[in-house]
Amino acid sequence: MAEGLNDTLLLELRKLATGLREHTKGTYNRVNPWYEDVMPWKERGEFCAGAGSNVTVYNSTTVSGDVEIGQDSWIGPFCSLDGGTVGLKIGRNCSISAACHILTHDTAKWALSMGRHPYEYARTEIGDGCFIGSSSVITKGVILGRSCLVGAGSVVTKSFGDCSIIAGVPARQIGRVVITDDDVRFEYDK
């Protein structure tokens, strides 16, 4: 392309980005990375393979492989959802906070053996109604029951049953979620 045309396109792109940023700031009182303002998060949620209805997936999140996301779930910014070939299932009404990584494979043995051992794969599942705190990592093969709460910054390397409160590196159960018609309570182990 001619240099003048590139300059014109760049000016138009900047004008569009500025308009979108002003709209987002005025409407939601937030300033996003510019690409988050371009495409609606709900549209991206519908586009993701197997996504249920009313799913939010931020544009900064990477979704790869066989990923199924249940209805009314929210996937925050800067996450990585690795479904690989064995599958990642996220249930209904889940909240996956910013910068979480949910995996179905690892390459540790491959790297340590200088490529002699293969990658390892295992399906990962997050039950309905789970909350995964910011910057958490859920490793291959983990199955979380429904209504689990994972504390921010946790590294979950094993499975946990329904209504578990999980935190730490490596994560361990530190309490239970108690859900009634009137309230949701957190009961922590002593």
N, C-alpha and C positions, 0 to 999 in steps of 0.2 A: 504494500500500500504506500501511497505517497505520504511524505512527512506531514503535510498540511491536513490530510484526511485523518491521520492518527491523532493529531492535536485536537481536531474537531470532535472525534469520538471520545477522547479522554475528557474534554470539557463537558460533553453531554453526560458521560458517566458520572463525573463529579457532581454535576447539577442534580442528577437523579439521586445519588447517594445522599447528598445534603437534604433534599426534599424528604426522602424516606426517614432520615435521622430526625429531622424536625417533627415529622408526623409522629414517630414513635415516642419522642420525648414529650410532645404535647398530649398525646393520647394516654400513654402508660407511665410517664415520668421515668423513662429509662433510656439509656444509650447503649445500643447493641453493636457488636461487630457489624459492619455494613451488610454483609451477606445474610445476616439473620433477618434484616428488614426486607430483603428482596422476595423470598418465598415464604408463604404462610406455614407455620409449624404443623398445623392440622393437616394440610395438604400433604406434607412430607410423611406424616404418620399414616395416612391412607395409602400412600405410595409404597411404603415398606412392605416387603413380602409377608403375607399372612397377617398384616396388622388388622386389629379390630376397629370398630368405629369409635370416633371421638378420641383418637390417639394423638398425642403431641410428641413430635421428635424434632429437637432443635437441629438446625442445619449444620452446626459444628460437630454433631455426633456422627461417628462412623458406624454404619450398619453393614455387616458383611456376612455372607453365607445364609444358612437356613435359620432365620429369626422369625418367631411368632410373638406378636405383642397383643395382649388382650384388651378388650374394650375399656375405654375411659382411663387408660394409663398415660403417664407423663414421663417422658425421657428428657432430662435436662441437658444443658449445654456441655460440650467437650467430653462426652461419654464415648465409649467404644463397646459395641455389642457384637461379639464374635460368635456367630452361629456355626461357622465352618460347615462341614459336611454331616455332622452328627446332630446338630440342632440346639438352639437356645429358645426356651419358652419362658415368656414373662406373662404372668397372669393378668386378670382384670383388676382395675382400680389400684394399680401399683404406682409408686412415685420413686423414680430413679434419679437421685440428686446429681448435681453437677460433678463432672470429672470422674464418674464411676466407670470401671472396666469389668465387664462380665465376659468370661472366656469359656471356650469349649476345647481348647488345646493348649499344649505348651511344648516348647522346644528345648527344655533343659537337658534331657539325656542326649538329644541329638547334638547339641552344642558341646557338651562336656566330653562326648565320645568322638569328637571331631567328625561327626556325620555318620558314624557306624550304626548308631541306634536311631530308630525312626521317631518322628513326632508322636506324641501321645494325645489321644482324643477321647472325650467323654461328654455326653449330653449334659447340659446344665438347665435347671428349671427353677424359676422363682414363682412361688404360689400367689394366689389371688390376695389382694389387699396388703402387699408388703411395702415397706418404706426402707430404701437403701440410702444411707447417709452419704454426704459428699465425700469424694475421693476414696471410696471403698473399692476393693478388688474382690471379685468372686471368681474363684479358680474353677478349672474344668471339673465336671462331674458332680458339682455341688447341687443339692436339691434342698430348697427352702420351702417349708410348709406355708400355709396361708397365714396372713396377718403377722409376719415377722418384722421386727425392727432391727436394722443393722446400723450400729453407731458409725459416725463419720470416721473416715480413715482406717476402717477395719480391713483385714485381709482374711476372707472366709475361705478356708481350705477343706472344710468338711460339712456334711449336711446337718440340718437342724429341723425339728418338728414344728408344728403349728404354734403360733403365738409366742415364739422365742424372742427374747431380747439378746442380741449378739453384739459383742464389741471386742476390739483388741487386735493384736498382731502376734501370733495368729489368733483369730477370733474364737471366743468361747461364749457359752451361754451365761449371761449375768442376771437374768430375770425372766419374767413372763409378762405378756400383754393380756390384760383382762378386759374383755369387751362385754358391755351390757347394753340394754336398750337406751339407757340414759347417759352413758359415759364410756370412755376408754381410759383405763388406768395402767400404770407401769409398776409392777411389783418387782423390786430388785432383790437378789440374793444377799444374804448377810455375809 
